[in-house]
Structures are given as structure tokens and as C-alpha cells.
Amino acid sequence: MKRYRTALAAALLTACAALGTTVSATADPAAPAASRAATRTPSPDAPHRGTVTLAHRPADSPAPGRDRAVRAFAEGRRQQAARQSRITGRQAKDADLTHNWWGVFPQPGTHDGIMATHSVDPAYHVSDAENFTYAPTTKAQNSCMEMVTAYWNTGDEIWAWDWCSSPGGPAKTLTIDAAFLATYTTTATGRPAYTVQMVQDSPSANQWSAYLYNYRTSGWDLLYRQSGRDQSGLDHGWDMFEIYASTNPSTGTGYYCTEARSTVFDSSAVQLRGGGAWRPARPADSPWTDTAPQGRDFLCPALRFLPAGANDHWTVRQ
């Protein structure tokens, strides 16, 4: 594991060097902004002209364990839809698994687009085959796709999950590797992070497009476009931290609690589009799923949930 992390750290440094930025292996997200390598949030109106050529259809890029990760993700959304818990995320258990989430829920009628900058950690892996971390993950109200940072025991990927087709699932996937890091990430929050934008192109057809910001070209690259009826069963959007976890009998906490000890899950610059204008997510339109989440409800008592800004920035860390 130590050799693996060292190799990944070297890949990170190479990727960041290509961007003309630096990254510290011991960066502290609580440090003053002036002491971190920070990059201005991409403009939502930057040119939309490229295509994410690194993306693949799942069938063309098989990954061990992805099917289990997909099933767990779909089951988690069914649980949410069954409860329709708009304001408070509640712990759910399926056999020995705990499913829980925390973040902001953009409300119905407040937006027709969403964007956010999401952290990634290619050194983080979950060891147990039935445990999954989806964080951050984001979706707009009625959007045809959800953008997911997915971690499981044999893979780390970015998914464009299709909610307007049946049976649904990841329509496009990107491996979190050196090529992805060099093209689509910056150190905006003191660690590698990518920026995603989802916009409704046609209200009548409910057509949506998902883009990733390309830091090499300073423009938005199209990842996935789809139209139809949103079949998620949820009438709000979200930008959140989410786990599907079981208890490690040797520690008494979730497997991920140990394995993510040095990982910081962060979503910043969450913005909504309404009336053609972009604005930061606010308490009035994007309430927290829970105002006082407890780490023990996530099988990790040391976990801290840190709201920042006015509901447009959150961090989860130990």
C-alpha cells in the first residue's frame, strides 16, 4: 500500500506540474487561503467547445467490481426516493450495510443548472468489496444525469449516471488517473479537484448537458447529453457526501473510516442557474440535509462535517 501511494503521489505531482501548479502531500484544508495553491473558480460562461475524449462507455471499459458499485448506488437512490426526505438525510440499513449522506439539497423550482468543484483522491480505496463511497456526487432537479465521484475496492472513477433511460446507470466513465488529473483538475481547495457543470438546454424535451472544465484549454468539454423524463423519483437536486458502508469487526467502525483517514471530501463553489444567471447556493434554495450530522451515524465517529459559506461549500474529513 505504501508503494502504491508513493506512485500515485508521483503521478499527482506530474499532473499538477503540467498545469503549472503545486500540490502538497500534507496540505491542510483548514489553512488560510493565501497559504494554499488556489485557482479562481472557472467561469460558467467560458467557451463550451470541447469533448471529454478520456471518457468511455462502461461496456467498452470493463472494471472489476463496477457492477456491485452500480447496484449499490441504484439501491441507495431507490431508498431516497421511497422516503422523499427533502430536508433531513436519514440513516438507512440494508442487511449489514449502512447508507447515509450529507450535503445540500437544491429545491424544486429554484434552478435549471448546477455547477460545483469536487475534490478527488486517487490514493483512496475501499478494501471491502461490498462497501462504496460516492463523494462528492451532484444532480440538478429533473436533470438527466448525476455526476458521481465513485470509489470502490477495485476502482476510482467519475461517472455520468443516466437518469433518463431505463434501466439507467453510468453512461460515461472516466478513470481518475494521471491523464484525467492533468487535464481536468486544479488545486483550488488545496487538493486535486475537478469542476462539473450541468445545464438544461431544452425545457420542452428536458434535454441536459454535462460538462467538465478543461484546465488546459480554459473551456468546458461535453461529457454527456441526454433528454427525457428524470426517473430518479426525487423532486430536488443535491450536492453531497454519501457512503454505503459496513463495520470492520477489527476496528468497530466502517472500513472506509480507516482507509479515508487522510482523505478530505470537499465540494466548493456550488452554484445554481436560474433566470439565465448563475449564483452561489444559498440557505433559502439549498438547505443542508442535516444541520448537525454525527459521525457515528456514518460508522465513523471521528468524521467531521464542516459547512462553509452560505451553503455553497462543504467539507467532510477526520
C-alpha positions in Angstrom: 0.0 0.0 0.0 2.8 2.4 0.8 4.5 1.8 -2.6 1.1 2.3 -4.3 0.5 5.6 -2.6 4.0 6.8 -3.4 3.5 6.0 -7.1 0.1 7.9 -7.0 1.7 10.8 -5.3 4.3 11.0 -8.1 1.5 10.9 -10.7 -0.2 13.7 -8.9 2.9 15.9 -8.9 3.4 15.2 -12.6 -0.2 16.1 -13.4 0.0 19.3 -11.3 3.3 20.3 -12.9 1.6 20.1 -16.3 -1.0 22.6 -15.0 1.7 24.9 -13.7 0.5 24.4 -10.1 1.9 22.7 -7.0 0.4 20.3 -4.5 1.5 19.4 -1.0 1.0 15.9 0.3 0.3 17.4 3.7 -2.0 20.3 2.6 -4.3 21.3 5.4 -7.7 22.4 4.2 -8.1 24.5 7.3 -5.1 26.6 6.4 -5.6 30.2 5.3 -6.4 30.5 1.6 -3.3 32.6 1.0 -1.1 29.7 2.1 -2.7 27.2 -0.4 -2.4 26.9 -4.1 -5.7 28.4 -5.1 -7.2 28.8 -8.6 -10.1 31.0 -9.5 -13.4 29.2 -10.0 -14.0 28.6 -13.7 -16.4 30.9 -15.3 -19.8 29.2 -16.1 -19.8 31.2 -19.3 -16.3 30.0 -20.5 -16.4 28.5 -24.0 -18.3 25.3 -24.4 -16.4 23.8 -27.4 -14.6 20.5 -26.5 -15.4 16.9 -25.8 -14.2 14.7 -23.0 -12.2 12.2 -25.1 -10.9 10.4 -22.0 -14.5 9.1 -21.2 -15.7 5.7 -22.1 -18.9 3.8 -22.2 -18.9 1.2 -19.4 -19.3 -1.7 -21.9 -16.1 -0.5 -23.7 -14.1 -0.2 -20.5 -14.9 -3.0 -18.1 -13.8 -2.6 -14.5 -13.8 -5.3 -11.8 -16.4 -4.6 -9.1 -18.1 -1.8 -11.0 -21.4 -3.8 -11.3 -21.6 -4.1 -7.5 -20.9 -0.4 -7.1 -23.6 0.4 -9.6 -26.1 -1.8 -7.9 -25.4 -0.2 -4.5 -25.8 3.2 -6.0 -29.1 2.4 -7.6 -30.4 0.9 -4.5 -29.4 3.9 -2.5 -31.4 6.2 -4.8 -34.4 3.9 -4.5 -34.2 4.2 -0.7 -34.1 8.0 -1.0 -37.0 8.2 -3.4 -39.1 6.0 -1.1 -38.5 8.3 1.8 -38.6 11.6 -0.2 -36.6 13.2 2.7 -36.1 16.7 1.3 -34.5 18.3 4.3 -33.0 15.7 6.6 -30.9 12.8 5.3 -31.6 9.7 7.4 -29.5 6.7 8.0 -30.7 3.6 6.2 -29.7 0.0 6.7 -29.8 -2.9 4.3 -28.7 -6.1 6.0 -25.3 -5.2 7.4 -24.8 -2.1 5.3 -25.3 1.5 6.4 -26.3 4.0 3.7 -26.1 7.7 4.7 -25.5 11.1 3.1 -24.9 14.8 3.9 -24.8 18.0 1.9 -27.2 20.4 0.3 -30.5 19.8 -1.5 -31.3 22.5 -4.1 -35.0 22.8 -4.0 -37.7 22.4 -6.7 -38.2 25.4 -9.0 -35.0 27.1 -7.9 -32.7 26.2 -10.8 -32.2 24.8 -14.3 -28.4 24.2 -13.9 -25.8 23.4 -11.3 -22.0 23.5 -11.1 -19.5 22.7 -8.4 -15.8 21.9 -7.8 -15.3 18.4 -6.4 -12.2 17.0 -4.8 -10.7 13.7 -5.9 -8.2 11.4 -4.1 -6.7 8.7 -6.4 -4.9 7.2 -3.3 -8.1 6.4 -1.6 -9.5 2.9 -2.0 -12.1 0.9 0.0 -11.0 -2.6 0.8 -14.3 -4.4 1.3 -16.0 -5.5 -1.9 -19.5 -4.5 -0.6 -18.5 -1.0 0.6 -18.7 2.1 -1.6 -18.1 5.8 -1.3 -19.8 8.3 -3.6 -18.4 11.7 -2.7 -18.9 14.2 -3.9 -22.0 13.5 -6.1 -24.3 16.1 -7.6 -27.5 16.3 -9.6 -29.8 19.1 -10.6 -33.6 19.0 -10.1 -35.0 16.9 -13.0 -31.6 16.6 -14.7 -31.0 13.6 -16.9 -27.7 12.8 -15.3 -25.9 12.8 -11.9 -22.1 13.4 -11.7 -20.6 10.9 -9.3 -17.1 10.6 -7.8 -17.2 6.8 -7.2 -14.7 4.8 -5.0 -14.8 1.0 -4.5 -12.4 -1.7 -3.8 -11.0 -2.1 -7.4 -11.6 1.3 -8.9 -11.8 5.1 -8.6 -13.9 6.7 -11.4 -16.0 9.7 -12.4 -19.5 8.7 -13.6 -22.1 10.4 -15.7 -25.1 8.4 -14.4 -28.1 8.5 -16.8 -31.4 9.1 -15.1 -33.5 9.5 -18.2 -33.1 6.0 -19.7 -34.1 2.6 -18.4 -32.6 0.8 -16.5 -30.2 3.7 -16.1 -26.6 3.5 -14.8 -23.3 5.1 -15.8 -23.4 6.3 -19.4 -19.9 7.6 -19.4 -17.0 6.8 -17.0 -13.5 8.3 -16.5 -10.7 6.7 -14.6 -9.1 9.0 -12.0 -5.6 8.7 -13.4 -2.7 11.0 -14.4 -4.3 11.9 -17.7 -7.6 13.0 -16.0 -5.7 14.9 -13.3 -3.6 16.8 -15.8 -6.5 17.8 -17.9 -9.5 18.3 -15.6 -8.2 19.1 -12.1 -6.7 22.0 -10.3 -5.7 22.6 -6.7 -8.5 25.1 -6.0 -9.1 23.8 -2.5 -5.5 22.6 -1.7 -6.0 19.2 -3.3 -6.9 17.9 -6.8 -10.4 18.9 -7.8 -12.5 19.0 -11.0 -15.4 21.3 -11.9 -18.6 20.0 -13.3 -21.5 21.9 -14.9 -24.9 20.6 -15.8 -27.4 22.7 -17.7 -30.9 22.3 -19.1 -30.7 23.0 -22.9 -34.3 22.4 -23.7 -37.2 22.6 -21.1 -39.7 21.1 -23.5 -37.6 18.0 -24.2 -35.9 18.1 -20.8 -32.6 17.9 -22.5 -29.5 18.3 -20.3 -25.8 18.5 -20.9 -23.0 17.7 -18.5 -19.6 19.3 -18.9 -16.1 19.1 -17.3 -13.9 22.2 -17.2 -10.7 21.6 -19.1 -7.8 23.5 -17.4 -5.6 23.0 -20.5 -8.0 24.8 -22.9 -9.8 27.0 -20.4 -13.1 25.8 -21.7 -15.9 23.3 -21.0 -15.8 19.9 -22.5 -19.0 18.0 -23.2 -19.2 14.7 -21.3 -22.8 13.5 -21.8 -26.0 14.8 -23.2 -29.4 13.2 -22.7 -33.1 14.1 -22.8 -36.3 12.6 -21.5 -38.0 12.1 -18.1 -36.0 12.1 -14.9 -36.7 8.7 -13.4 -34.8 9.2 -10.1 -38.1 9.6 -8.2 -36.8 12.7 -6.4 -38.1 16.2 -7.0 -35.0 18.1 -5.7 -31.3 18.3 -6.6 -28.3 17.5 -4.4 -24.6 18.0 -3.9 -23.5 15.7 -1.2 -21.2 13.2 0.6 -22.5 9.6 0.5 -21.4 6.3 1.9 -22.5 2.7 1.7 -20.6 1.0 4.5 -20.3 -1.9 6.8 -18.5 -2.3 10.1 -14.9 -3.7 10.2 -15.0 -6.1 13.1 -11.4 -5.4 14.0 -12.0 -1.7 14.5 -15.7 -1.4 15.3 -16.0 1.4 12.6 -16.6 1.4 8.9 -13.9 0.1 6.7 -13.7 3.5 5.0 -13.2 5.2 8.3 -9.7 3.9 8.5 -9.0 4.0 4.8 -10.1 7.6 4.3 -8.3 8.9 7.3 -6.1 11.1 5.2 -8.8 11.8 2.6 -10.7 15.1 2.5 -14.0 15.1 0.7 -14.8 18.7 -0.5 -17.3 20.4 -2.7 -16.8 24.1 -3.2 -18.3 26.9 -5.4 -21.7 25.2 -5.6 -23.7 27.4 -8.0 -27.2 27.3 -9.4 -28.5 28.8 -12.6 -31.9 30.5 -12.5 -33.3 33.0 -15.0 -30.2 32.7 -17.1 -27.9 33.8 -14.2 -25.5 31.8 -12.0 -25.4 32.4 -8.2 -23.9 30.7 -5.2 -26.2 28.1 -3.5 -27.9 29.8 -0.5 -29.8 28.7 2.6 -33.1 29.7 1.0 -32.7 27.5 -2.0 -30.3 24.8 -0.9 -30.8 23.7 2.7 -28.5 21.3 4.4 -29.7 17.7 4.5 -28.9 17.7 8.3 -27.8 20.7 10.3 -25.9 18.6 12.9 -24.8 15.2 11.4 -23.0 12.8 13.7 -20.0 10.7 12.6 -21.3 7.6 14.4 -24.3 7.6 12.1 -21.8 7.2 9.3 -19.9 4.4 11.1 -17.0 6.8 11.7 -17.2 8.8 15.0 -14.2 10.8 14.1 -15.8 12.2 10.9 -16.4 15.9 10.9 -19.0 17.7 8.7 -17.9 21.3 8.0 -20.4 23.7 6.4 -18.7 26.6 4.7 -20.0 29.8 3.1 -23.8 30.1 2.7 -24.5 26.6 1.7 -22.2 26.7 -1.3 -19.2 24.8 0.2 -18.9 21.8 2.4 -16.0 19.6 3.7 -16.1 16.1 5.3 -12.9 14.9 6.9 -11.5 13.3 10.1 
